[in-house]
Amino acid sequence: MVEYLAATLALLGVGLMVLRQRIGWIMNFCSSGLYLWIFLQSKLYGDAGLQLCFAIMQLWGWFHWKKQDFGQSIQPRQLSFDGRWNSVLCVIGGTSTLGLMLLYGTDTDVPWTDAFCTSGSLVAQILQITRYRENWLLWILVNLIYIPLYLYKSLPATALLYAVFLGMAIWGWMQWGQHMRGSAAVLKPLPGRQ
C-alpha cells in the first residue's frame, strides 16, 4: 500500500515537472520520504540515500523555481558542451565512488547498478532544478536501468512507475525542447529591424 501511494505521488510530481509547474516539487518531496522507507526495506541502500538527498533537493527546487509566479511555468535552458561533459564525469565519478562503498560496506547484491542509478539520478535532479533540458536525457537512461532493477527486487509497482517515468522523460525532453524553440522564435528580431 505504501509503495502505491509513493508511486502515485511521484507520478504526479514528475508530470508537473514535465509541465514546468513548481507544485511538482512538493509531490516529489512526499514521495521521496515514502520511498526512503521502502528502499531501506529492500536493501537498496543507494536508492534509500538518494531519496534522502531527493527530499532535500525537492526543497531546493521549490525555492529555486520560486522566481516564477505560482502556477506559471519555468523557462528551460540548454547545457553547453562543457556542461554536458562535466555531467558525464560526475555520473562516472559518483558511480565509481558509491559502487565501491556499496560493494564493501553493505550487504546489497546490486552495488554497481544501484550506484549508477543513484549517481545518474542525482545529476539529473540537479540539472532539473537548474532548468537544463538535458535532465530528461539522463532520466531516460536511468529509468531504462531502474525498471529491470525494481523487477529483480520484487517491487512491481515501482517498476511500472519507472516505465511510466520513462515515457514521461521522453515527453519532458520533447516538451521542454518545444518550449525552448517557441521562446527562441518569440525572441528573434523582426526582419529589417536591428
Summary of the structure (lengths in Angstrom):
residues: 194
radius of gyration: 17.5
end to end distance: 60.6
largest distance: 67.8
contacts: 612
relative contact order: 0.13
helix: 78%
strand: 1%
